[in-house]
Amino acid sequence: MQNKNKSMKIFKKIAKFTGYFLSLILALALLFFIYINLPVKPVDDNAKIGVTFSARYAQDIGLDWRQAYLAMLDDLKIKYIRIPVYWDLVEKNSGEYDFSDIDWQLSEAQKRDAKIILVIGQKVPRWPECFIPEWVGSDDAKRKEKLLTFEETVVNRYKNNHPEIASWQIENEPFLDFGVCPSADPDLLDAEIAKVKSLDSSRTVVITDSGELSLWIEAAKRADIFGTTMYREVYTKKYGHWRYPIGPNFFKAKQLLIKIFADQDNIVVIELQGEPWVEGWTVHAPIERQLESMNAEILRDNIGFAKKTGINEIYIWGVEWWYWMKETQNNSSLWEMAKSIINQNNLK
Protein backbone atom coordinates (compact mmCIF):
# COMPACT_ATOMS: atom_id res chain seq x y z
CA MET A 1 0.00 0.00 0.00
CA GLN A 2 2.83 2.37 0.85
CA ASN A 3 4.46 1.73 -2.51
CA LYS A 4 1.14 2.36 -4.25
CA ASN A 5 0.65 5.65 -2.41
CA LYS A 6 4.22 6.65 -3.18
CA SER A 7 3.69 5.88 -6.88
CA MET A 8 0.47 7.90 -6.90
CA LYS A 9 2.25 10.90 -5.35
CA ILE A 10 5.00 10.70 -7.94
CA PHE A 11 2.41 10.43 -10.72
CA LYS A 12 0.51 13.45 -9.38
CA LYS A 13 3.73 15.49 -9.20
CA ILE A 14 4.60 14.54 -12.78
CA ALA A 15 1.07 15.36 -13.94
CA LYS A 16 1.16 18.67 -12.07
CA PHE A 17 4.54 19.58 -13.54
CA THR A 18 3.37 18.58 -17.02
CA GLY A 19 0.25 20.71 -16.60
CA TYR A 20 2.31 23.72 -15.52
CA PHE A 21 4.75 23.19 -18.39
CA LEU A 22 2.01 22.94 -21.01
CA SER A 23 0.28 25.97 -19.55
CA LEU A 24 3.53 27.91 -19.77
CA ILE A 25 4.01 26.86 -23.40
CA LEU A 26 0.44 27.86 -24.27
CA ALA A 27 0.85 31.19 -22.47
CA LEU A 28 4.08 31.93 -24.31
CA ALA A 29 2.48 30.94 -27.63
CA LEU A 30 -0.47 33.24 -26.90
CA LEU A 31 1.84 36.11 -25.95
CA PHE A 32 3.86 35.58 -29.13
CA PHE A 33 0.67 35.53 -31.23
CA ILE A 34 -0.45 38.77 -29.59
CA TYR A 35 2.98 40.34 -30.12
CA ILE A 36 3.24 39.49 -33.82
CA ASN A 37 -0.19 41.00 -34.41
CA LEU A 38 0.35 44.23 -32.48
CA PRO A 39 -0.12 47.36 -34.60
CA VAL A 40 3.12 48.66 -36.09
CA LYS A 41 3.65 52.33 -36.78
CA PRO A 42 4.13 53.30 -40.43
CA VAL A 43 7.74 53.78 -41.46
CA ASP A 44 9.36 56.34 -43.74
CA ASP A 45 9.05 55.57 -47.44
CA ASN A 46 12.75 54.92 -47.86
CA ALA A 47 12.79 51.28 -48.96
CA LYS A 48 14.33 50.31 -52.29
CA ILE A 49 11.59 48.72 -54.40
CA GLY A 50 12.42 46.16 -57.08
CA VAL A 51 10.83 43.18 -58.84
CA THR A 52 11.53 39.66 -60.00
CA PHE A 53 11.26 39.35 -63.77
CA SER A 54 10.92 35.98 -65.50
CA ALA A 55 11.10 36.08 -69.29
CA ARG A 56 9.94 32.48 -69.27
CA TYR A 57 6.79 33.26 -67.31
CA ALA A 58 6.03 36.37 -69.36
CA GLN A 59 6.18 34.27 -72.51
CA ASP A 60 4.12 31.48 -70.93
CA ILE A 61 1.23 33.89 -70.29
CA GLY A 62 1.27 35.10 -73.87
CA LEU A 63 3.34 38.26 -73.64
CA ASP A 64 6.14 39.60 -75.79
CA TRP A 65 8.62 39.27 -72.93
CA ARG A 66 11.09 41.78 -74.35
CA GLN A 67 8.34 44.37 -74.67
CA ALA A 68 7.25 43.66 -71.10
CA TYR A 69 10.84 43.94 -69.85
CA LEU A 70 11.42 47.30 -71.55
CA ALA A 71 8.10 48.62 -70.26
CA MET A 72 9.19 47.61 -66.77
CA LEU A 73 12.48 49.48 -67.17
CA ASP A 74 11.21 52.57 -68.96
CA ASP A 75 7.65 53.05 -67.70
CA LEU A 76 7.88 51.68 -64.16
CA LYS A 77 11.52 52.80 -64.04
CA ILE A 78 12.58 49.78 -62.05
CA LYS A 79 16.16 50.00 -60.77
CA TYR A 80 16.39 46.72 -58.83
CA ILE A 81 15.64 43.45 -60.63
CA ARG A 82 16.00 39.78 -59.78
CA ILE A 83 16.49 37.65 -62.92
CA PRO A 84 16.47 33.84 -62.93
CA VAL A 85 18.79 31.89 -65.23
CA TYR A 86 16.94 28.76 -66.34
CA TRP A 87 19.38 25.89 -66.69
CA ASP A 88 17.13 23.89 -69.05
CA LEU A 89 16.79 26.85 -71.43
CA VAL A 90 20.41 27.97 -71.44
CA GLU A 91 21.93 24.48 -71.73
CA LYS A 92 19.39 22.53 -73.78
CA ASN A 93 22.11 20.11 -74.83
CA SER A 94 25.07 19.15 -72.69
CA GLY A 95 27.88 21.64 -73.08
CA GLU A 96 25.98 23.82 -75.58
CA TYR A 97 24.98 27.20 -74.16
CA ASP A 98 22.61 29.91 -75.35
CA PHE A 99 22.89 33.01 -73.16
CA SER A 100 21.32 35.39 -75.68
CA ASP A 101 18.18 36.14 -73.65
CA ILE A 102 20.14 36.72 -70.43
CA ASP A 103 22.71 38.83 -72.29
CA TRP A 104 19.96 41.03 -73.67
CA GLN A 105 18.29 41.55 -70.29
CA LEU A 106 21.58 42.44 -68.64
CA SER A 107 22.54 44.79 -71.46
CA GLU A 108 19.26 46.70 -71.25
CA ALA A 109 19.55 46.91 -67.47
CA GLN A 110 23.12 48.20 -67.71
CA LYS A 111 22.04 50.97 -70.11
CA ARG A 112 19.63 52.23 -67.45
CA ASP A 113 21.89 51.81 -64.41
CA ALA A 114 19.66 49.11 -62.95
CA LYS A 115 21.09 46.63 -60.45
CA ILE A 116 20.58 42.89 -60.87
CA ILE A 117 20.41 39.89 -58.58
CA LEU A 118 21.16 36.99 -60.95
CA VAL A 119 19.67 33.69 -59.75
CA ILE A 120 21.52 30.50 -60.63
CA GLY A 121 21.01 26.88 -59.66
CA GLN A 122 18.64 24.02 -60.36
CA LYS A 123 15.85 25.68 -58.33
CA VAL A 124 15.02 29.21 -59.44
CA PRO A 125 11.85 31.37 -59.43
CA ARG A 126 8.57 30.23 -61.00
CA TRP A 127 6.77 26.90 -61.13
CA PRO A 128 7.72 24.05 -61.18
CA GLU A 129 10.64 25.58 -59.24
CA CYS A 130 13.34 23.23 -60.55
CA PHE A 131 14.50 23.43 -64.17
CA ILE A 132 16.89 20.53 -64.72
CA PRO A 133 17.58 19.69 -68.39
CA GLU A 134 16.19 16.36 -69.57
CA TRP A 135 19.60 15.25 -70.82
CA VAL A 136 20.87 15.14 -67.23
CA GLY A 137 18.73 12.05 -66.64
CA SER A 138 18.21 10.38 -63.29
CA ASP A 139 21.84 9.94 -62.23
CA ASP A 140 22.16 11.94 -59.00
CA ALA A 141 25.94 12.28 -59.13
CA LYS A 142 25.79 13.44 -62.74
CA ARG A 143 23.16 16.07 -61.90
CA LYS A 144 25.31 17.56 -59.16
CA GLU A 145 28.46 17.53 -61.27
CA LYS A 146 26.74 19.14 -64.27
CA LEU A 147 25.02 21.72 -62.07
CA LEU A 148 28.34 22.93 -60.68
CA THR A 149 29.79 23.06 -64.19
CA PHE A 150 26.82 25.09 -65.39
CA GLU A 151 27.11 27.56 -62.53
CA GLU A 152 30.84 27.93 -63.18
CA THR A 153 30.07 28.72 -66.82
CA VAL A 154 27.50 31.38 -65.86
CA VAL A 155 29.73 33.09 -63.31
CA ASN A 156 32.77 33.11 -65.60
CA ARG A 157 30.68 34.61 -68.39
CA TYR A 158 29.34 37.50 -66.33
CA LYS A 159 31.79 38.20 -63.51
CA ASN A 160 33.74 40.72 -65.61
CA ASN A 161 32.30 43.68 -67.54
CA HIS A 162 28.87 43.37 -65.94
CA PRO A 163 28.71 45.98 -63.16
CA GLU A 164 24.92 45.79 -63.23
CA ILE A 165 25.12 42.41 -61.44
CA ALA A 166 25.18 43.27 -57.75
CA SER A 167 24.75 39.76 -56.30
CA TRP A 168 24.51 36.10 -57.15
CA GLN A 169 21.52 34.29 -55.68
CA ILE A 170 22.30 30.60 -55.39
CA GLU A 171 19.20 28.41 -55.57
CA ASN A 172 15.74 29.63 -54.54
CA GLU A 173 14.45 28.60 -51.11
CA PRO A 174 16.79 25.58 -51.10
CA PHE A 175 15.56 24.33 -47.71
CA LEU A 176 11.84 24.50 -48.57
CA ASP A 177 10.18 21.30 -49.77
CA PHE A 178 8.15 22.91 -52.54
CA GLY A 179 7.94 22.29 -56.27
CA VAL A 180 8.95 19.40 -58.51
CA CYS A 181 12.47 19.13 -57.17
CA PRO A 182 15.08 16.81 -55.70
CA SER A 183 15.23 16.69 -51.91
CA ALA A 184 16.98 19.51 -50.07
CA ASP A 185 20.73 18.95 -50.13
CA PRO A 186 22.75 21.21 -47.80
CA ASP A 187 26.04 19.64 -48.90
CA LEU A 188 25.33 20.43 -52.54
CA LEU A 189 24.31 23.98 -51.62
CA ASP A 190 27.55 24.45 -49.70
CA ALA A 191 29.51 23.21 -52.73
CA GLU A 192 27.65 25.67 -54.97
CA ILE A 193 28.36 28.57 -52.63
CA ALA A 194 32.03 27.64 -52.35
CA LYS A 195 32.31 27.35 -56.14
CA VAL A 196 30.73 30.76 -56.79
CA LYS A 197 32.79 32.51 -54.11
CA SER A 198 36.00 30.97 -55.45
CA LEU A 199 35.19 32.27 -58.93
CA ASP A 200 33.97 35.73 -57.91
CA SER A 201 34.76 37.12 -54.48
CA SER A 202 33.74 40.65 -55.48
CA ARG A 203 29.97 40.08 -55.26
CA THR A 204 27.69 39.10 -52.43
CA VAL A 205 25.83 35.80 -52.33
CA VAL A 206 22.09 35.77 -51.60
CA ILE A 207 20.45 32.72 -50.02
CA THR A 208 16.67 32.68 -49.57
CA ASP A 209 14.04 30.92 -47.52
CA SER A 210 10.32 30.91 -46.86
CA GLY A 211 9.11 33.83 -44.79
CA GLU A 212 6.34 31.91 -43.08
CA LEU A 213 7.44 28.24 -43.11
CA SER A 214 11.05 28.39 -41.96
CA LEU A 215 13.18 29.61 -39.06
CA TRP A 216 15.63 31.08 -41.62
CA ILE A 217 18.74 30.04 -39.66
CA GLU A 218 20.17 27.43 -42.07
CA ALA A 219 19.85 29.75 -45.05
CA ALA A 220 20.89 32.92 -43.22
CA LYS A 221 24.12 31.50 -41.81
CA ARG A 222 25.28 30.65 -45.34
CA ALA A 223 24.40 34.01 -46.88
CA ASP A 224 26.08 37.34 -47.33
CA ILE A 225 22.55 38.63 -47.80
CA PHE A 226 19.51 36.68 -46.62
CA GLY A 227 16.29 36.93 -48.63
CA THR A 228 12.85 36.14 -47.24
CA THR A 229 9.67 35.58 -49.14
CA MET A 230 6.51 37.32 -47.89
CA TYR A 231 3.13 35.89 -48.87
CA ARG A 232 -0.03 36.98 -47.08
CA GLU A 233 -2.70 34.96 -48.93
CA VAL A 234 -2.06 31.40 -50.05
CA TYR A 235 -3.95 28.52 -51.61
CA THR A 236 -3.69 24.80 -50.93
CA LYS A 237 -5.85 21.96 -52.20
CA LYS A 238 -6.53 20.79 -48.66
CA TYR A 239 -7.52 24.11 -47.08
CA GLY A 240 -8.38 26.33 -50.04
CA HIS A 241 -7.67 30.05 -49.75
CA TRP A 242 -6.55 31.49 -46.46
CA ARG A 243 -4.58 34.41 -45.07
CA TYR A 244 -1.69 34.14 -42.65
CA PRO A 245 -2.75 35.53 -39.25
CA ILE A 246 0.55 37.34 -38.71
CA GLY A 247 1.65 40.95 -38.63
CA PRO A 248 4.96 42.68 -39.39
CA ASN A 249 6.31 41.88 -35.91
CA PHE A 250 6.48 38.20 -36.95
CA PHE A 251 9.24 39.14 -39.37
CA LYS A 252 10.91 41.44 -36.86
CA ALA A 253 11.11 38.54 -34.41
CA LYS A 254 12.71 36.33 -37.04
CA GLN A 255 15.22 39.04 -37.89
CA LEU A 256 16.27 38.98 -34.24
CA LEU A 257 16.47 35.18 -34.38
CA ILE A 258 18.98 35.14 -37.24
CA LYS A 259 20.92 38.03 -35.75
CA ILE A 260 21.46 35.90 -32.64
CA PHE A 261 21.88 32.44 -34.18
CA ALA A 262 23.30 33.22 -37.64
CA ASP A 263 25.07 36.54 -37.06
CA GLN A 264 23.02 37.92 -39.95
CA ASP A 265 21.99 41.57 -40.31
CA ASN A 266 21.71 41.86 -44.09
CA ILE A 267 18.13 41.05 -45.07
CA VAL A 268 15.98 41.75 -48.10
CA VAL A 269 12.40 40.83 -48.93
CA ILE A 270 13.26 38.78 -51.99
CA GLU A 271 9.70 37.92 -52.99
CA LEU A 272 6.73 40.02 -51.84
CA GLN A 273 3.34 38.82 -53.04
CA GLY A 274 2.08 41.06 -55.81
CA GLU A 275 0.24 38.47 -57.91
CA PRO A 276 -2.83 36.30 -57.20
CA TRP A 277 -2.37 32.88 -55.68
CA VAL A 278 -5.28 30.96 -57.14
CA GLU A 279 -6.10 27.37 -57.91
CA GLY A 280 -4.42 26.40 -61.16
CA TRP A 281 -2.64 28.66 -63.65
CA THR A 282 -3.10 32.30 -62.64
CA VAL A 283 -4.29 33.75 -65.93
CA HIS A 284 -6.75 30.89 -66.50
CA ALA A 285 -8.79 31.85 -63.43
CA PRO A 286 -11.75 34.22 -63.88
CA ILE A 287 -10.58 37.83 -63.75
CA GLU A 288 -12.89 38.45 -60.79
CA ARG A 289 -11.16 35.68 -58.84
CA GLN A 290 -7.72 37.02 -59.75
CA LEU A 291 -8.65 40.49 -58.53
CA GLU A 292 -10.14 39.13 -55.32
CA SER A 293 -6.73 37.70 -54.50
CA MET A 294 -4.66 40.67 -55.74
CA ASN A 295 -5.61 44.17 -56.82
CA ALA A 296 -4.13 47.65 -56.59
CA GLU A 297 -5.25 48.21 -53.00
CA ILE A 298 -3.96 44.84 -51.82
CA LEU A 299 -0.66 45.52 -53.60
CA ARG A 300 -0.31 48.86 -51.81
CA ASP A 301 -1.22 47.22 -48.49
CA ASN A 302 1.33 44.42 -49.02
CA ILE A 303 4.11 46.91 -49.77
CA GLY A 304 3.15 48.90 -46.67
CA PHE A 305 3.21 45.66 -44.65
CA ALA A 306 6.70 44.82 -45.92
CA LYS A 307 8.00 48.28 -45.05
CA LYS A 308 6.70 47.90 -41.49
CA THR A 309 9.03 44.94 -40.97
CA GLY A 310 11.95 47.38 -41.13
CA ILE A 311 13.50 45.64 -44.14
CA ASN A 312 14.58 48.35 -46.57
CA GLU A 313 15.00 46.42 -49.84
CA ILE A 314 11.88 44.79 -51.27
CA TYR A 315 11.46 42.78 -54.48
CA ILE A 316 7.83 42.37 -55.58
CA TRP A 317 6.52 39.26 -57.32
CA GLY A 318 4.11 39.68 -60.24
CA VAL A 319 5.30 42.43 -62.59
CA GLU A 320 4.60 40.19 -65.60
CA TRP A 321 1.00 39.74 -64.43
CA TRP A 322 0.51 43.51 -63.94
CA TYR A 323 1.61 43.98 -67.55
CA TRP A 324 -0.69 41.13 -68.69
CA MET A 325 -3.62 42.80 -66.95
CA LYS A 326 -2.75 46.10 -68.60
CA GLU A 327 -2.19 44.77 -72.11
CA THR A 328 -4.76 41.98 -72.40
CA GLN A 329 -7.49 42.95 -69.91
CA ASN A 330 -7.42 46.74 -70.31
CA ASN A 331 -6.86 47.06 -66.55
CA SER A 332 -3.82 49.16 -65.71
CA SER A 333 -4.68 49.74 -62.05
CA LEU A 334 -1.92 47.50 -60.66
CA TRP A 335 0.64 48.79 -63.14
CA GLU A 336 -0.14 52.41 -62.23
CA MET A 337 -0.19 51.70 -58.50
CA ALA A 338 3.21 50.02 -58.76
CA LYS A 339 4.58 52.89 -60.82
CA SER A 340 3.49 55.42 -58.24
CA ILE A 341 4.95 53.52 -55.29
CA ILE A 342 8.18 52.52 -57.02
CA ASN A 343 8.93 56.02 -58.24
CA GLN A 344 8.08 57.51 -54.87
CA ASN A 345 10.59 55.24 -53.16
CA ASN A 346 13.42 54.83 -55.66
CA LEU A 347 13.76 58.51 -56.49
CA LYS A 348 14.53 59.38 -52.83
PyMOL commands that set and color helices and strands:
alter all, ss='L'
color gray80, all
select helices_A, chain A and resi 2-36+55-60+65-74+87-90+100-111+134-136+140-158+186-199+217-220+248-261+282-284+287-293+296-308+319-328+333-346
alter helices_A, ss='H'
color red, helices_A
select strands_A, chain A and resi 48-52+80-84+115-120+165-170+204-209+225-230+233-236+240-243+267-273+313-317
alter strands_A, ss='S'
color yellow, strands_A
deselect
rebuild
show_as cartoon
